[in-house]
Amino acid sequence: MDITQFLPDLGTGFISGAIIGWGIKKAIKIVVALVGIYFLSLLYLAKLGIISINKEAFAALLGNVESSIISYGSQFVGIIHSLSLGTGFVAGFALGFKKG
């Protein structure tokens, strides 16, 4: 068995992982900025007395979001492990996510 037959798969996985990692990090930054602006606007409106925030319901909502993220994250890890280009993809994803 020749090791060079696996090099194209590793290279393809690495390049696609780097691109996807870079893109995901940029998308996360945009989403976090938008959510931050949204929460700041809610706090500003609450300070003006235009709206009132139900803190108990808000805390429950955050708990539900956290559990959803954890469950989807574990499913995403399972998908990554089943890819045939997994090793190169994971290395490229880590590099792209770090540089993005």
N, C-alpha and C positions, 0 to 999 in steps of 0.2 A: 504494500500500500504506500503510495507516494504522497507525501505531505503537501506537495505543491498543488494538488487538485483541490485543496480546501482554501487556498489563498484567495481566489476570486470571490468566494462566498464571504470570507471574513472581510475583505475590502468593501464589498457591496453593503454588507451589514453595518460596517463602521461608518461609511459615508451616509447611508440613510439614517442611522442612529444619530449622527452629529447634526444633520439637518433637522430632524424631528425634535431632538433635544433643544436646539437653539430656538425653534419655533414655539415649542411649548413654554419655554421660559419667558419669551416675549409676550405670549398670550396671557400667562399668569400675571405678569407685571401690569398689563392693561386692565385685566379683570380686577386686580387688587386696587388699582387706582380708582376705577369706577365705583367699586363698592365703598371705598373710603369716602369719596365725594358724596355718595348717596347717604351714608350714615352721618356725615358732617352736616348735610342739609337737613336731615331729620332732627338732629340735635339743635340746630339753629332755629328751626320752626318750633320746636318744643320750648326753647328759651323765650321766644316771642309770645308764647301762649296760643299759637294757632292750632297746634295739635298736642295731644297728650299721648305718652308712650306707656303702654302696659308692660311693665318690667318683667312680670312673671311669665307672660306669654312670649316675650322676646327671649328670655333665658331658655324657655322650652324649645323655641325655634332653633336657637344655636345648638342645643343638644342634639336635635334631630339632624341638623346639617352635618355635625361632626360624625355621627354614627354612619350617615350615608357615605361620607367621604372615605371613611375607614373601610366600609364594605366594598365600595367600588375600587379602592386602591388594592385590596387583596385580589380582586378579580383581574386587574390590570397586570399584576405581577405574574399571575398564572398564565396569561396570554403571552407575555414576554418570554417566559420559560419554555413555551411550546414552539417558539419560532425556530426554524432551522438555521437562521442566521444569528442566533441569540448572542453568541460571544462577541462578535464584532459589533452587533447592534448595541449591546449594553455599553461597551467601551466608547463607541461613538456618541451614544446618548449622553453619557456622563461628561464627555468632553464638550459637546454642544451645549448642554445645560449649564456647564460651568462658564463657558465663554459667552453665552447669550446674555 
